[in-house]
Amino acid sequence: MRPLLFLASFGLALSTSLNASEPISVDLKVRLNQPAKAISSNLFGIFYEDLNYAADGGLYAELVQNRSFEYSALEQPDWNALSFWEVSLEGDGQATLIVDGGRPIHQNNPKYGVFKVEDPGGKAAIRNRGFNGISIDKGESYNLSLFARQLYKGNRWSPDTLDEKPLGLLARLLNSEGETIAEAPLPESGNEWSKLETTLVAKKSAIAGQLEIIATEAGGIALDMISLFPNDTYQGHRNGLRKDLAQTIADTKPQFMRFPGGCLVHGNGIGNFYNWKHTIGPIEERRGQPNLWGYHQTGGLGYFEYFQFCEDMGAIPIPVVAAAVSCQNSGHTAGSGQSCIQLEELDLYIEDILDLIEWANGPADSTWGSKRAAAGHPEPFGLKFLGVGNEDKITPEFEERFTLIYDAIKNAHPEIVVIGTVGPSPDGTDYEEGWRISNKLDLEIVDEHYYQSPDWFWQNLERYDSYDRSKATVYLGEYAAHDQGRKLTLRAALAEAAYMTSLERNGDIVGMASYAPLLAKLGNTQWNPDLIYFDNQTVYPTISYEVQKLFGQSQGDEYIHSDYTGIHQRFTASTVRNSQTAQLYTKLVNGSENPIKLAIDFDTAAKFTTDATITTLTGNPLAENTFENPNSVQTHSKKASIIQNHLDINMPPYSLLVVTVNGRPAKNFSN
Ligand code: AHR
């Protein structure tokens, strides 16, 4: 049965005018004695895009910025290959750092630094200040690695001959005052590129530390891929993820992760597509490129690391590839910037997509599966879903290319579910045309996107009730309530929560949903609001994050019908059950200024007493959790007893409550 909310939406309950603090009485009947509706068990997950420094300087735990001397003015006008590096001299020290490209480690990584030391003097060193400083924790170990090649013989620069005494290197971590807080020598290198490694153990902490590489002799040395990672990464992986940030994401219990974008995928013109092949293998062989959002993307956090992160979180991996057309806003054109791969070149492009499937799922002795195995994962990753396109402008060129790509994938891999795309809005031409193509090709899933006001979300709780169940299911790949000034308010978060109850109710047609965007580094944002903010030391989850976490941690695969009376327009509820654990979750959202006296009846026929936990998120509707005030709205949990199926709750104004009922047998809940 559909909740009586619809009656309210059509004006019934609106006829009552209420004073602000006057409580409203609501009777909610959770129909446990009626058959439940099967819904998606993968409803809530995450959408990760490398936007707002989400990867380099963010989730990717690398601490050195511009580690391979590939930054360029294409990314930011005042950047060059030496950005974020400087030479530090003391006493008689004489040295320079220049950029060269004659004999790189790999063609994908064409530039490197050349450190020429005429006199090591008091000190001749190069320094890197990381991403707004390097954050260092006392007692922690940091793994430094770099590639080096000796260059200097006597006074002649030569790549092929060594000086009798090769230039030696010493590594240090410095705190903000320039004090040495860790030090270790590096092994000697030869006249071919070799990887040098050492561990630095910090004696003190630093907020804005630096890495220093000191020359102990005069000479010349080529340096590249100078990399510093904390030893303590998420799940302890090398080339890993920042632990606190990855854990904050994992705490939402995402059922899936879509990556790596967003607009990032189809790029700023076809030359700027995200090319997954450039992001696998040894990091010194990956090819960085300008990120569409205006910074450098190393590819160090690449496809292997994304799939591994999914596996660590128990999330289904959903990579997205471009539909052979670029972002419609390429070149800041506001909708007219779509360019396309020529049809003659499409086969090559399609081959890359098929290679991706083999890389993820193929046996360890297949061409691409062997590269996955060489990276340490002989078992297949179990790729099932592949997004093709991202809210593209639905032009004839798009349709032709999408269809060819779709047919090629389905011919070669009928087991892969291709996710189509229906534009950047909840309606309009791209939406309609996208759905037309979906219906024509009989797609299984399409990706909808919309960023709207909190009111829009409250007013559209019925959106999916009328969707045709015989057509594609929906992946709501990007959504967020944008309040005035794009603030991170409780009001916006509650509108999202209300909408998520409607997604649960429609979990038979909405298969997946993810808030967007996920991550943002303070001071480096290109898009607001985002779900999780962070700086180098601290993670600042927003109130919307608390909502995502509450829903993520209480997902079910059965929707329990309910109805309610005495309601008004800003109340909504949903109940789901997890058939594996038998846990029952009732979500209640009050988006109004009135408290609600809620009487929940779990079933008229059932008689039981059981324990429940009520988790509440409430506060001032305009409150925000920001770095200045990270805890202005927090969740609180308390125990409750459901006595003879009945639970009375006083819901505060502007609140989300999740009632968790433990341990009833899934099939005989009402007996
Ligand atoms: O989530 C931020 C951006 O919003 C995504 O890159 C794009 O898909 C959408 O327009």
Boltz pocket constraint, residues with backbone or C-beta under 6 A from the ligand:
constraints:
  - pocket:
      binder: B
      contacts: [[A, 49], [A, 51], [A, 261], [A, 262], [A, 263], [A, 264], [A, 390], [A, 391], [A, 424], [A, 449], [A, 478], [A, 516], [A, 517], [A, 527]]
      max_distance: 6.0
